[in-house]
Amino acid sequence: MVTARVPQEIRDQVNAKLKAIGSSPTELVNAAYDYVLQAGRLPDVNNDEAPLCITLTEAQENELRFRLKHVTRTVPPSFWETAARTRGEA
């Protein structure tokens, strides 16, 4: 027998999803134990997936370009000289 402390709100949400897919908390725990036995580690949802790649629509690209154009400012060369001196590079 396994006892675990899970916040009630999460437990209720997961139990509802498990019921919707025809499963149970017991099956979930058994699957988790099987995973750790086979993999030797906890599941990592980001480990087996490709990096997230987001594609913008043309309208989103245009909006981003517009916003970047209006927030980007040129700085005088003295800014870079002062920054280098501050970092001890000059």
The first five atom37 places (N, CA, C, CB, O) and aatype in JSON, in Angstrom:
{
  "aatype": [12, 19, 16, 0, 1, 19, 14, 5, 6, 9, 1, 3, 5, 19, 2, 0, 11, 10, 11, 0, 9, 7, 15, 15, 14, 16, 6, 10, 19, 2, 0, 0, 18, 3, 18, 19, 10, 5, 0, 7, 1, 10, 14, 3, 19, 2, 2, 3, 6, 0, 14, 10, 4, 9, 16, 10, 16, 6, 0, 5, 6, 2, 6, 10, 1, 13, 1, 10, 11, 8, 19, 16, 1, 16, 19, 14, 14, 15, 13, 17, 6, 16, 0, 0, 1, 16, 1, 7, 6, 0],
  "atom_mask": [
    [1, 1, 1, 1, 1],
    [1, 1, 1, 1, 1],
    [1, 1, 1, 1, 1],
    [1, 1, 1, 1, 1],
    [1, 1, 1, 1, 1],
    [1, 1, 1, 1, 1],
    [1, 1, 1, 1, 1],
    [1, 1, 1, 1, 1],
    [1, 1, 1, 1, 1],
    [1, 1, 1, 1, 1],
    [1, 1, 1, 1, 1],
    [1, 1, 1, 1, 1],
    [1, 1, 1, 1, 1],
    [1, 1, 1, 1, 1],
    [1, 1, 1, 1, 1],
    [1, 1, 1, 1, 1],
    [1, 1, 1, 1, 1],
    [1, 1, 1, 1, 1],
    [1, 1, 1, 1, 1],
    [1, 1, 1, 1, 1],
    [1, 1, 1, 1, 1],
    [1, 1, 1, 0, 1],
    [1, 1, 1, 1, 1],
    [1, 1, 1, 1, 1],
    [1, 1, 1, 1, 1],
    [1, 1, 1, 1, 1],
    [1, 1, 1, 1, 1],
    [1, 1, 1, 1, 1],
    [1, 1, 1, 1, 1],
    [1, 1, 1, 1, 1],
    [1, 1, 1, 1, 1],
    [1, 1, 1, 1, 1],
    [1, 1, 1, 1, 1],
    [1, 1, 1, 1, 1],
    [1, 1, 1, 1, 1],
    [1, 1, 1, 1, 1],
    [1, 1, 1, 1, 1],
    [1, 1, 1, 1, 1],
    [1, 1, 1, 1, 1],
    [1, 1, 1, 0, 1],
    [1, 1, 1, 1, 1],
    [1, 1, 1, 1, 1],
    [1, 1, 1, 1, 1],
    [1, 1, 1, 1, 1],
    [1, 1, 1, 1, 1],
    [1, 1, 1, 1, 1],
    [1, 1, 1, 1, 1],
    [1, 1, 1, 1, 1],
    [1, 1, 1, 1, 1],
    [1, 1, 1, 1, 1],
    [1, 1, 1, 1, 1],
    [1, 1, 1, 1, 1],
    [1, 1, 1, 1, 1],
    [1, 1, 1, 1, 1],
    [1, 1, 1, 1, 1],
    [1, 1, 1, 1, 1],
    [1, 1, 1, 1, 1],
    [1, 1, 1, 1, 1],
    [1, 1, 1, 1, 1],
    [1, 1, 1, 1, 1],
    [1, 1, 1, 1, 1],
    [1, 1, 1, 1, 1],
    [1, 1, 1, 1, 1],
    [1, 1, 1, 1, 1],
    [1, 1, 1, 1, 1],
    [1, 1, 1, 1, 1],
    [1, 1, 1, 1, 1],
    [1, 1, 1, 1, 1],
    [1, 1, 1, 1, 1],
    [1, 1, 1, 1, 1],
    [1, 1, 1, 1, 1],
    [1, 1, 1, 1, 1],
    [1, 1, 1, 1, 1],
    [1, 1, 1, 1, 1],
    [1, 1, 1, 1, 1],
    [1, 1, 1, 1, 1],
    [1, 1, 1, 1, 1],
    [1, 1, 1, 1, 1],
    [1, 1, 1, 1, 1],
    [1, 1, 1, 1, 1],
    [1, 1, 1, 1, 1],
    [1, 1, 1, 1, 1],
    [1, 1, 1, 1, 1],
    [1, 1, 1, 1, 1],
    [1, 1, 1, 1, 1],
    [1, 1, 1, 1, 1],
    [1, 1, 1, 1, 1],
    [1, 1, 1, 0, 1],
    [1, 1, 1, 1, 1],
    [1, 1, 1, 1, 1]
  ],
  "atom_positions": [
    [[0.84, -1.18, 0.0], [0.0, 0.0, 0.0], [0.89, 1.25, 0.0], [-0.96, 0.0, 1.23], [1.92, 1.29, 0.67]],
    [[0.48, 2.25, -0.75], [1.21, 3.5, -0.86], [0.31, 4.63, -0.35], [1.67, 3.77, -2.33], [-0.87, 4.69, -0.68]],
    [[0.88, 5.51, 0.45], [0.16, 6.69, 0.92], [0.91, 7.91, 0.43], [0.01, 6.69, 2.49], [2.13, 7.98, 0.54]],
    [[0.17, 8.88, -0.1], [0.8, 10.1, -0.6], [-0.04, 11.3, -0.23], [1.01, 10.03, -2.13], [-1.27, 11.22, -0.14]],
    [[0.63, 12.41, -0.01], [-0.08, 13.66, 0.26], [-0.13, 14.46, -1.04], [0.62, 14.49, 1.41], [0.9, 14.88, -1.57]],
    [[-1.33, 14.65, -1.53], [-1.55, 15.42, -2.75], [-2.59, 16.49, -2.42], [-2.04, 14.5, -3.96], [-3.62, 16.17, -1.83]],
    [[-2.33, 17.75, -2.78], [-3.34, 18.78, -2.51], [-4.7, 18.36, -3.08], [-2.9, 20.14, -3.12], [-4.79, 17.86, -4.2]],
    [[-5.74, 18.58, -2.29], [-7.07, 18.11, -2.66], [-7.52, 18.62, -4.02], [-8.08, 18.52, -1.61], [-8.12, 17.88, -4.8]],
    [[-7.24, 19.89, -4.32], [-7.66, 20.47, -5.6], [-7.02, 19.71, -6.77], [-7.29, 21.97, -5.67], [-7.68, 19.41, -7.76]],
    [[-5.73, 19.42, -6.64], [-5.04, 18.68, -7.7], [-5.59, 17.26, -7.78], [-3.51, 18.66, -7.46], [-5.86, 16.75, -8.86]],
    [[-5.74, 16.63, -6.62], [-6.28, 15.26, -6.59], [-7.63, 15.19, -7.28], [-6.4, 14.77, -5.14], [-7.87, 14.29, -8.09]],
    [[-8.51, 16.13, -6.97], [-9.84, 16.12, -7.58], [-9.78, 16.31, -9.09], [-10.71, 17.21, -6.96], [-10.49, 15.63, -9.83]],
    [[-8.92, 17.22, -9.54], [-8.79, 17.46, -10.99], [-8.23, 16.23, -11.7], [-7.88, 18.67, -11.25], [-8.72, 15.84, -12.76]],
    [[-7.2, 15.63, -11.11], [-6.59, 14.45, -11.73], [-7.56, 13.27, -11.71], [-5.28, 14.07, -11.02], [-7.68, 12.55, -12.7]],
    [[-8.25, 13.07, -10.6], [-9.22, 11.98, -10.53], [-10.3, 12.13, -11.59], [-9.86, 11.93, -9.14], [-10.72, 11.14, -12.19]],
    [[-10.74, 13.36, -11.84], [-11.75, 13.59, -12.88], [-11.19, 13.23, -14.26], [-12.23, 15.06, -12.87], [-11.87, 12.62, -15.07]],
    [[-9.93, 13.62, -14.51], [-9.31, 13.3, -15.81], [-9.09, 11.8, -15.95], [-7.97, 14.04, -15.97], [-9.31, 11.23, -17.02]],
    [[-8.67, 11.16, -14.86], [-8.48, 9.71, -14.9], [-9.8, 9.0, -15.21], [-7.9, 9.2, -13.57], [-9.84, 8.07, -16.02]],
    [[-10.86, 9.45, -14.57], [-12.18, 8.85, -14.81], [-12.58, 9.04, -16.27], [-13.24, 9.47, -13.87], [-13.13, 8.13, -16.89]],
    [[-12.3, 10.23, -16.81], [-12.67, 10.53, -18.2], [-11.93, 9.63, -19.19], [-12.38, 12.0, -18.52], [-12.46, 9.33, -20.27]],
    [[-10.72, 9.19, -18.83], [-9.97, 8.33, -19.75], [-10.09, 6.86, -19.36], [-8.5, 8.73, -19.78], [-9.39, 6.0, -19.91]],
    [[-10.99, 6.58, -18.42], [-11.23, 5.19, -18.04], [-10.14, 4.59, -17.18], [0.0, 0.0, 0.0], [-9.89, 3.38, -17.24]],
    [[-9.48, 5.41, -16.39], [-8.4, 4.93, -15.55], [-8.7, 5.25, -14.09], [-7.05, 5.56, -15.97], [-9.79, 5.72, -13.76]],
    [[-7.74, 4.97, -13.22], [-7.95, 5.18, -11.78], [-6.64, 5.63, -11.13], [-8.47, 3.89, -11.11], [-5.57, 5.51, -11.73]],
    [[-6.73, 6.17, -9.9], [-5.52, 6.54, -9.19], [-4.56, 5.36, -9.01], [-5.88, 7.13, -7.83], [-3.35, 5.53, -9.07]],
    [[-5.1, 4.17, -8.79], [-4.26, 2.98, -8.64], [-3.46, 2.72, -9.91], [-5.11, 1.75, -8.3], [-2.26, 2.44, -9.84]],
    [[-4.1, 2.82, -11.06], [-3.39, 2.63, -12.33], [-2.33, 3.7, -12.53], [-4.38, 2.63, -13.5], [-1.24, 3.42, -13.04]],
    [[-2.63, 4.93, -12.13], [-1.67, 6.03, -12.24], [-0.42, 5.74, -11.4], [-2.31, 7.36, -11.81], [0.7, 5.88, -11.88]],
    [[-0.63, 5.35, -10.16], [0.5, 5.07, -9.27], [1.3, 3.88, -9.79], [0.02, 4.8, -7.83], [2.53, 3.91, -9.79]],
    [[0.62, 2.83, -10.23], [1.33, 1.66, -10.77], [2.14, 2.04, -12.0], [0.33, 0.55, -11.12], [3.27, 1.58, -12.17]],
    [[1.58, 2.88, -12.87], [2.3, 3.33, -14.07], [3.52, 4.15, -13.68], [1.37, 4.15, -14.99], [4.58, 4.03, -14.3]],
    [[3.39, 4.98, -12.65], [4.52, 5.79, -12.19], [5.63, 4.89, -11.63], [4.07, 6.81, -11.12], [6.8, 5.09, -11.93]],
    [[5.26, 3.91, -10.84], [6.25, 2.98, -10.3], [6.92, 2.19, -11.42], [5.58, 2.01, -9.3], [8.14, 2.01, -11.4]],
    [[6.14, 1.72, -12.39], [6.71, 0.99, -13.53], [7.7, 1.87, -14.29], [5.6, 0.51, -14.48], [8.76, 1.4, -14.71]],
    [[7.35, 3.13, -14.47], [8.22, 4.06, -15.19], [9.57, 4.18, -14.47], [7.56, 5.44, -15.33], [10.62, 4.08, -15.1]],
    [[9.53, 4.41, -13.16], [10.76, 4.58, -12.4], [11.59, 3.29, -12.43], [10.45, 4.97, -10.94], [12.82, 3.35, -12.52]],
    [[10.94, 2.14, -12.37], [11.67, 0.87, -12.46], [12.4, 0.75, -13.8], [10.72, -0.31, -12.28], [13.55, 0.32, -13.84]],
    [[11.73, 1.14, -14.87], [12.32, 1.0, -16.21], [13.33, 2.1, -16.52], [11.23, 1.01, -17.26], [14.4, 1.83, -17.05]],
    [[12.99, 3.34, -16.18], [13.82, 4.48, -16.57], [14.87, 4.84, -15.52], [12.94, 5.69, -16.82], [15.9, 5.45, -15.84]],
    [[14.63, 4.47, -14.27], [15.56, 4.81, -13.21], [15.52, 6.27, -12.81], [0.0, 0.0, 0.0], [16.45, 6.78, -12.19]],
    [[14.46, 6.94, -13.17], [14.32, 8.36, -12.83], [12.84, 8.73, -12.87], [15.13, 9.26, -13.82], [12.0, 7.96, -13.32]],
    [[12.54, 9.92, -12.37], [11.17, 10.43, -12.45], [10.87, 10.9, -13.87], [10.95, 11.58, -11.44], [11.78, 11.31, -14.59]],
    [[9.61, 10.84, -14.26], [9.27, 11.37, -15.59], [9.58, 12.86, -15.68], [7.77, 11.12, -15.91], [9.37, 13.6, -14.72]],
    [[10.07, 13.28, -16.81], [10.34, 14.69, -17.07], [9.58, 15.04, -18.33], [11.89, 14.99, -17.22], [9.93, 14.59, -19.42]],
    [[8.54, 15.85, -18.19], [7.68, 16.13, -19.34], [8.42, 16.81, -20.47], [6.52, 16.98, -18.91], [7.99, 16.7, -21.62]],
    [[9.51, 17.5, -20.19], [10.25, 18.19, -21.24], [11.41, 17.37, -21.79], [10.76, 19.5, -20.72], [12.02, 17.75, -22.79]],
    [[11.72, 16.26, -21.16], [12.91, 15.5, -21.53], [12.78, 14.81, -22.88], [13.19, 14.48, -20.47], [13.74, 14.8, -23.66]],
    [[11.64, 14.23, -23.17], [11.48, 13.44, -24.39], [10.91, 14.23, -25.56], [10.58, 12.27, -24.1], [10.74, 13.69, -26.65]],
    [[10.63, 15.48, -25.35], [10.01, 16.28, -26.39], [11.03, 17.17, -27.07], [8.88, 17.12, -25.81], [12.06, 17.54, -26.5]],
    [[10.73, 17.5, -28.3], [11.56, 18.47, -29.02], [11.36, 19.84, -28.38], [11.2, 18.5, -30.56], [10.31, 20.09, -27.77]],
    [[12.33, 20.73, -28.49], [12.16, 22.07, -27.95], [10.92, 22.75, -28.53], [13.41, 22.92, -28.22], [10.55, 22.53, -29.69]],
    [[10.3, 23.57, -27.73], [9.12, 24.29, -28.16], [9.46, 25.22, -29.31], [8.51, 25.08, -27.0], [10.41, 26.0, -29.23]],
    [[8.7, 25.13, -30.35], [8.91, 25.99, -31.52], [7.59, 26.69, -31.83], [9.41, 25.15, -32.76], [6.59, 26.04, -32.15]],
    [[7.58, 27.99, -31.72], [6.37, 28.77, -31.95], [6.49, 29.49, -33.28], [6.13, 29.78, -30.79], [7.49, 30.14, -33.56]],
    [[5.47, 29.36, -34.08], [5.44, 30.04, -35.37], [4.44, 31.18, -35.28], [5.07, 29.06, -36.52], [3.29, 30.99, -34.88]],
    [[4.88, 32.36, -35.67], [4.01, 33.53, -35.65], [3.27, 33.65, -36.97], [4.81, 34.81, -35.36], [3.78, 33.28, -38.03]],
    [[2.07, 34.17, -36.88], [1.35, 34.49, -38.11], [1.98, 35.74, -38.71], [-0.18, 34.71, -37.84], [2.77, 36.42, -38.05]],
    [[1.64, 36.04, -39.94], [2.19, 37.23, -40.58], [1.79, 38.49, -39.81], [1.72, 37.33, -42.04], [2.59, 39.41, -39.65]],
    [[0.55, 38.52, -39.33], [0.08, 39.67, -38.57], [0.88, 39.82, -37.26], [-1.43, 39.54, -38.26], [1.22, 40.93, -36.87]],
    [[1.16, 38.7, -36.6], [1.94, 38.74, -35.36], [3.37, 39.2, -35.63], [1.94, 37.37, -34.69], [3.93, 39.98, -34.86]],
    [[3.96, 38.72, -36.74], [5.31, 39.17, -37.1], [5.33, 40.67, -37.34], [5.8, 38.42, -38.35], [6.24, 41.36, -36.88]],
    [[4.34, 41.17, -38.07], [4.28, 42.61, -38.35], [4.12, 43.41, -37.07], [3.13, 42.91, -39.32], [4.75, 44.46, -36.91]],
    [[3.27, 42.93, -36.17], [3.06, 43.62, -34.9], [4.35, 43.64, -34.09], [1.93, 42.95, -34.09], [4.7, 44.66, -33.49]],
    [[5.06, 42.53, -34.06], [6.32, 42.46, -33.33], [7.36, 43.4, -33.93], [6.85, 41.02, -33.33], [8.05, 44.1, -33.2]],
    [[7.47, 43.41, -35.25], [8.42, 44.33, -35.9], [8.08, 45.78, -35.57], [8.41, 44.12, -37.43], [8.97, 46.58, -35.28]],
    [[6.79, 46.11, -35.63], [6.34, 47.47, -35.34], [6.73, 47.86, -33.91], [4.81, 47.59, -35.53], [7.28, 48.94, -33.69]],
    [[6.44, 46.99, -32.96], [6.74, 47.29, -31.56], [8.24, 47.41, -31.32], [6.14, 46.22, -30.64], [8.7, 48.31, -30.62]],
    [[9.02, 46.49, -31.91], [10.47, 46.56, -31.73], [11.05, 47.83, -32.33], [11.13, 45.35, -32.36], [11.97, 48.43, -31.77]],
    [[10.5, 48.25, -33.46], [10.98, 49.47, -34.1], [10.78, 50.68, -33.19], [10.26, 49.7, -35.44], [11.61, 51.59, -33.16]],
    [[9.69, 50.67, -32.44], [9.38, 51.82, -31.6], [10.01, 51.77, -30.22], [7.91, 51.93, -31.46], [10.03, 52.79, -29.52]],
    [[10.53, 50.64, -29.8], [11.19, 50.58, -28.49], [12.7, 50.53, -28.62], [10.7, 49.37, -27.71], [13.41, 50.67, -27.63]],
    [[13.2, 50.34, -29.83], [14.64, 50.28, -30.05], [15.17, 51.69, -30.28], [14.98, 49.37, -31.26], [14.63, 52.44, -31.1]],
    [[16.21, 52.04, -29.56], [16.79, 53.37, -29.68], [18.29, 53.24, -29.91], [16.5, 54.22, -28.41], [18.93, 52.32, -29.41]],
    [[18.82, 54.18, -30.66], [20.27, 54.21, -30.83], [20.88, 54.9, -29.61], [20.67, 54.95, -32.15], [20.25, 55.74, -28.97]],
    [[22.09, 54.53, -29.3], [22.8, 55.16, -28.19], [24.1, 55.72, -28.72], [23.06, 54.14, -27.03], [24.68, 55.18, -29.67]],
    [[24.58, 56.81, -28.13], [25.83, 57.4, -28.6], [27.01, 56.49, -28.27], [26.04, 58.8, -27.97], [26.94, 55.69, -27.33]],
    [[28.1, 56.61, -29.04], [29.29, 55.78, -28.77], [29.8, 55.93, -27.34], [30.39, 56.15, -29.74], [30.38, 54.99, -26.79]],
    [[29.6, 57.09, -26.75], [30.08, 57.29, -25.38], [29.42, 56.32, -24.39], [29.83, 58.74, -24.93], [30.0, 55.98, -23.36]],
    [[28.23, 55.88, -24.71], [27.55, 54.9, -23.85], [28.38, 53.63, -23.74], [26.15, 54.58, -24.39], [28.58, 53.1, -22.65]],
    [[28.86, 53.16, -24.88], [29.63, 51.92, -24.9], [30.98, 52.1, -24.22], [29.83, 51.43, -26.33], [31.49, 51.19, -23.58]],
    [[31.56, 53.29, -24.37], [32.84, 53.56, -23.7], [32.66, 53.56, -22.19], [33.42, 54.91, -24.17], [33.46, 52.99, -21.46]],
    [[31.6, 54.21, -21.72], [31.31, 54.25, -20.29], [31.02, 52.85, -19.77], [30.12, 55.18, -20.0], [31.48, 52.48, -18.69]],
    [[30.27, 52.08, -20.53], [29.95, 50.71, -20.11], [31.2, 49.87, -20.0], [28.96, 50.07, -21.09], [31.33, 49.07, -19.07]],
    [[32.13, 50.02, -20.94], [33.38, 49.26, -20.92], [34.21, 49.65, -19.7], [34.18, 49.49, -22.21], [34.8, 48.78, -19.05]],
    [[34.27, 50.94, -19.39], [35.03, 51.39, -18.22], [34.41, 50.85, -16.94], [35.09, 52.94, -18.17], [35.12, 50.44, -16.02]],
    [[33.1, 50.83, -16.89], [32.4, 50.33, -15.7], [32.72, 48.86, -15.47], [30.89, 50.53, -15.85], [32.87, 48.42, -14.33]],
    [[32.82, 48.1, -16.55], [33.14, 46.67, -16.44], [34.63, 46.43, -16.29], [32.61, 45.92, -17.66], [35.05, 45.29, -16.12]],
    [[35.44, 47.48, -16.36], [36.89, 47.34, -16.23], [37.56, 46.84, -17.48], [0.0, 0.0, 0.0], [38.65, 46.27, -17.42]],
    [[36.92, 47.05, -18.63], [37.48, 46.58, -19.9], [38.32, 47.64, -20.6], [36.37, 46.13, -20.81], [39.0, 47.33, -21.57]],
    [[38.28, 48.86, -20.13], [39.02, 49.93, -20.82], [40.21, 50.37, -20.02], [38.12, 51.12, -21.1], [40.94, 51.26, -20.45]]
  ]
}
